Amino acid sequence: MTTPNQHWNAIFSTKTDPELGWYESEVSQTLKFLDLIPQSQTTTVFLPGAGTTALVDELLDRGYDIILNDISNEALNKLKDRIGMNEDRLTWIHHDISKPLPDGIPQADIWIDRAVLHFLLEEADIKGYFSNLHSAIRPGGYALLAEFSTMGAPECAGLELHRYSIEEITRRMGAEFELVKHEDYTFINPFGDPRPYIYGLYRKNNG
């Protein structure tokens, strides 16, 4: 049986970025939500599924430190080849985000997930994801989740998806997080197909 690591490595090792169904040549939708967050010069962003996203380049240009995680080491290697190591500003993690995070990972000010959570189907894995999210974000920090909505396609990258409403995301975020803004958004993928997403920005309580 193919493991998740093997599945994603096969995809990232055989396809160029524009051949990926989730590829965005520009990331203005994410940046629109990011611009709602008060900025500081010490902000750290956690990407639970970095892949090879162009968002990394934008975040570096804006001066963020970034924690880059992916289940695919092939994706991380391609990203390293493109952006360089930037060792003083980047933390690299090759990890299944549904499992407890390794020790020593710094807390983040912002968690940005585009199209990661919806690949988790087992309740234990979903709970593990949210446990990591809760522990990774400092008090007063933010989480931006962008997942296939309930109107979205049932599969992506050959895998079944758990599609989300904003109500379910909010329930799973729990009382520790306040919903700041949400929006339905239709992404047109590189093949011209519409993909309905739900975007939700949350702020973690200070207490």
C-alpha positions in Angstrom: 0.0 0.0 0.0 1.3 3.4 -0.9 2.1 5.7 2.0 1.1 9.4 2.0 4.8 10.3 1.7 5.2 8.0 -1.4 2.0 9.3 -3.0 3.0 13.0 -2.7 6.7 12.3 -3.6 5.5 10.6 -6.8 3.4 13.7 -7.7 6.1 16.3 -6.9 8.9 14.3 -8.6 7.0 13.8 -11.9 5.1 17.1 -12.4 6.1 20.7 -12.9 4.3 23.3 -10.8 1.8 24.3 -13.6 0.9 20.7 -13.9 -0.4 20.6 -10.3 -4.1 21.0 -10.0 -3.8 23.3 -7.0 -1.0 25.5 -8.5 -1.5 29.3 -8.2 0.7 31.5 -10.3 -0.1 34.3 -8.0 -1.4 34.2 -4.4 -3.5 37.4 -4.1 -6.4 35.7 -2.4 -4.2 34.5 0.5 -2.4 37.9 0.6 -5.8 39.7 0.9 -6.4 37.9 4.2 -2.9 38.3 5.3 -3.2 42.0 4.9 -6.0 42.0 7.6 -3.5 40.9 10.2 -1.5 43.6 12.1 2.1 43.4 11.0 5.4 43.4 13.0 9.0 42.9 12.1 9.3 39.6 14.0 6.4 37.8 12.6 6.8 34.0 11.9 4.5 32.1 9.6 3.9 28.3 9.8 3.0 26.6 6.5 1.7 23.1 7.4 1.8 22.0 3.8 4.3 24.2 2.0 4.6 22.1 -1.2 6.2 24.3 -3.8 3.9 27.3 -3.3 4.8 30.8 -4.6 3.4 32.1 -1.3 6.9 31.4 0.2 8.5 33.9 -2.2 5.9 36.5 -1.3 6.4 35.9 2.5 10.2 36.2 2.2 9.8 39.4 0.2 7.6 40.8 3.1 10.3 39.9 5.7 8.6 37.0 7.4 10.4 34.1 9.0 8.8 30.9 7.8 8.4 27.4 9.2 8.0 25.1 6.2 6.5 21.7 6.7 5.5 19.1 4.1 4.8 15.4 4.1 6.8 15.2 0.8 10.5 15.6 1.0 10.5 15.9 -2.8 8.4 19.0 -2.5 10.7 20.5 0.1 13.8 19.7 -2.0 12.2 21.5 -5.0 11.4 24.4 -2.8 15.0 24.5 -1.5 16.3 24.5 -5.0 14.1 27.4 -5.9 14.5 29.7 -2.9 17.7 28.6 -1.3 18.2 27.6 2.3 17.9 31.1 3.9 18.9 29.3 7.1 18.5 32.3 9.4 14.8 32.8 8.3 13.6 29.3 7.5 12.8 26.3 9.6 12.4 23.1 7.5 10.2 20.2 8.7 9.4 16.9 6.9 6.4 15.7 8.9 2.9 14.4 8.7 0.9 17.3 10.1 -1.7 15.0 11.7 1.0 13.6 14.0 2.5 15.5 17.0 5.0 18.1 15.9 8.7 17.5 16.7 10.1 19.2 19.8 11.8 22.5 19.5 9.6 24.1 16.8 9.2 27.8 17.5 5.7 29.2 18.0 4.3 31.0 15.0 2.3 34.3 14.7 0.4 33.1 11.7 -0.6 29.6 10.5 -1.5 29.5 6.8 -3.1 26.3 5.3 -4.2 26.2 1.7 -5.5 22.8 0.8 -3.9 20.6 3.5 -6.6 19.9 6.1 -9.1 18.6 3.6 -6.9 15.6 2.7 -7.2 14.2 6.3 -10.2 11.8 6.5 -9.8 9.9 9.8 -11.1 11.7 12.9 -8.0 11.0 14.8 -5.9 12.7 12.1 -8.2 15.7 11.9 -8.0 16.1 15.7 -4.2 15.7 15.5 -4.0 18.5 13.0 -6.0 20.9 15.1 -4.0 19.9 18.2 -0.8 21.0 16.3 -2.5 24.2 15.1 -3.5 25.1 18.7 0.0 24.5 20.1 1.9 26.1 17.2 0.2 29.5 17.3 1.2 32.0 20.1 -1.6 33.8 22.0 -3.0 36.6 19.9 -1.8 34.9 16.7 -3.8 34.0 13.6 -4.8 31.0 11.5 -5.9 31.2 7.9 -7.5 28.0 6.5 -8.5 27.6 2.9 -10.1 24.2 2.1 -12.4 22.7 -0.5 -15.9 23.8 0.4 -19.0 21.6 0.7 -19.6 22.6 -3.0 -16.1 21.5 -4.0 -14.9 18.5 -5.9 -14.9 15.2 -3.8 -11.4 14.3 -4.9 -8.0 16.0 -5.6 -4.7 14.5 -6.6 -6.3 11.1 -6.7 -7.4 11.2 -3.1 -10.8 11.5 -1.4 -11.4 14.8 0.5 -13.2 15.9 3.6 -14.9 19.1 2.4 -15.7 21.9 4.8 -18.2 24.5 5.7 -17.2 27.5 7.8 -19.4 26.2 10.6 -17.4 23.0 10.8 -14.1 24.7 10.7 -15.2 27.1 13.4 -16.5 24.3 15.6 -13.2 22.4 15.2 -11.1 25.6 16.0 -12.9 25.8 19.3 -13.6 28.6 21.8 -9.9 29.6 21.9 -10.2 31.1 18.4 -12.5 33.9 17.1 -13.6 34.0 13.5 -12.4 37.3 12.0 -13.5 36.9 8.4 -14.6 34.2 6.0 -15.3 34.0 2.3 -16.4 31.6 -0.4 -13.8 31.7 -3.2 -13.8 29.9 -6.5 -10.3 29.0 -7.6 -9.8 28.3 -11.4 -7.1 25.7 -11.5 -4.4 25.4 -14.2 -6.7 23.2 -16.4 -9.5 25.8 -16.3 -11.7 23.9 -13.9 -13.5 25.8 -11.0 -12.7 24.7 -7.5 -14.9 26.2 -4.8 -13.0 26.9 -1.6 -13.9 28.3 1.9 -11.4 30.7 3.4 -11.6 31.4 7.2 -9.3 33.7 9.2 -9.2 33.2 13.0 -7.5 35.0 15.9 -6.3 33.1 18.9 -7.3 34.6 22.3 -4.6 36.2 24.4 -5.7 34.4 27.5 
